[in-house]
Structure formats: structure tokens, C-alpha cells
Amino acid sequence: MAENHDSLLKHFTPYEAKANEEYMNQAQGDHFKHILEAWKQDLAEEVDRTVNHLKEDGANFADPNDRASQEEEFSLELRARDRERKLTKKINDTLEMIENDEYGFCDACGVEIGIRRLEARPTATLCIDCKTLAEIKEKQLGK
């Protein structure tokens, strides 16, 4: 999952804001829509590769050790796809936020999340300060 995100981020041009440009204007929204749609496409292609892999390599090995290794490999792959399915839902929710002009602002305090943070984590819903506080609280509560 993370490697898809990292490889995706190598293939976009960072947004260059113009002087006195309004935050999260149409051009910025389009920039993030493009990033999110490309990420979603990468995830869909990964799902297709997994399905093909499971079909092609789904041999029944006579040796119990070989069969166990294959089942473990498939299990790990399916868990990764489940995480990606959840990420796809989050991407869809984020695309909807862009359409509703609700994207780019912290859910907790309402300040601008910032272009660079959103380029690093396009589905971010918290500014860096609120995210840091949430992580500190998590650690204190032992979650």
C-alpha cells in the first residue's frame, strides 16, 4: 500500500501556488483530484494483479509445507488488498469532499491543512498540529 503511494507521488508535479492565490481554489482542487484518481487507478490495477496471481498460482501442492507457504502468501496478499479496499473508500470520500468544496481544512480546528501536507498525504483530514496531538493522546491511552 505505502509503496503504491510513494511511487504515485514520484509521478506528479508539485503544485506551484501563485501570489495571493486563494487556498483550495479550482486549480488546487483539480490538482488533488488528479493525484487521488491516479492513486485509485493504481490500487485498482493492483487488485487485478492479485486476482490474476491467485488464479494462476492457485495450484494445490501435495507437500503440506509448500501448501502452507502458498496459503500464507495468499493470506498476506488478501490482507494487503483489504487495506487497499479501505484506502479506496477513503480516496472516494476525499474526492467527494473536493466536489463539495470541503477539502483541505482540518476536521478538528478548521485551519488550512496545507498544500505540501496534502501532497504527502492526500487523504489527510487533520492539520499537522491536530494530528500530532491525536497521536500523543493515542500513546497516552495505550491504543
N, C-alpha and C positions, 0 to 999 in steps of 0.2 A: 504494500500500500504506500509506504513512505517513498519507496524508490520511484513509483509512478509519479508522485507529486514532485519529487526532486527532478526527475527527467523532464516533466512538463515545464517546470519553471526555467529550465535551460532554453526553452523554445519560445519565449515571449520577450518582447522588448519592454523594459520598464517604462511606466508612464511618465512623461515629462510634463509637469504642470506649467501652465503659462502664468505670468504675473497677474495677480488679482483674480485668478480663476476661482469660481465658486466650487466649494468642495462637493463631491459626488454629483457633478453635473452629468449631462447626457454622454459626453465623451468618456468620462471616467466610468460611468455605468456600463457603457459598451465595452470598454477595456476589460472590466471584470467579468462581464457576460462571456466574452470570448475565452478568457482564461478558464472559467468554470465549465463551459461547454466542451472545450478541448480536453479537460481533465475527465469529464464524464464520458467522453468518447474513448479515452484511454482505458478507463475502467471497464467499459462495455467490451472492448477488444480483449481485455484480459479474461473476462468471463468466457468469451468464445474460445480462447486458447485452452482454458481449463476444461470446458466441456469436451473439446476435441481430444485433449490429453487423456481424460478419463475414459472416453470411448476407445481410443486407440491402444492405450496401455492397460486396459482393464482385464488383462489375462489372469486366469486362475492358476497360480503356481502350485505345483504339487508339494514343494518343500514348504513346511509351515513357517520357517524363518523368512523366506522370500515373500510369502503371502503377508506376513505381519509387517514387513518393511514397506510393502506396497500400500497396505491399508493405512499405515501411519503417514506415508507421504500424501495419500489422497485426503486423509483427515486434516492434515495441515493445510493443504490447498483449499479445501472446502471452508475451513475457518477463515482463511485469508479472504476468500470470496464473500463470506458473510460480513466481514468487516467492510469490504468494499461496497456491498449492497447498502449497508447503513450509511456509508460515506456518500453514495449516490443519492440517497434520500436527503442528506444534509445539503448536498450540492443543489438539488431541486428546490429545497426550501430557500436556499440563498438566492437562486435565480428568481424565485417569486418575490423575495424582498427587494431585489433590484427593480423588478417590474412595478412594484408598489411604492417605489422611492423611499424605502425604509432601510436601505443597505448602507453600511459604513459607519454606523453610530453605535456606541456601546449600549448594550441592553441594560446594564446596571446604572450607569451615570449619565448617559446620553451624549457624551462628548464624541468628537470625531475619532474613529479608530486609527485612521491614517493610511495613506496610500501604500507606503512601504510595508507596514504590518499586514495589510490585506493582500499584497502581492506575495508575501511569505506564507500567509495562511488565509487563503481567500474565503474560507467559511468562518472566520473569526467573528464572534459576536460580542466580545469584550475588549475594551482598550487594554493596553499593556498593564496599567496600574491595577485595574479591577481584576484582571487575570492573575496577576501576581498575588493580590490579596486572597483570591479564591484558592489558589494553590497553597498558601500559607495556612488558611483555615482548614483545608483538607488534611494537611500534615498534622495539624494540632488535634484534629478529630480522629486521626488514625485511619482514614479511609483509603 
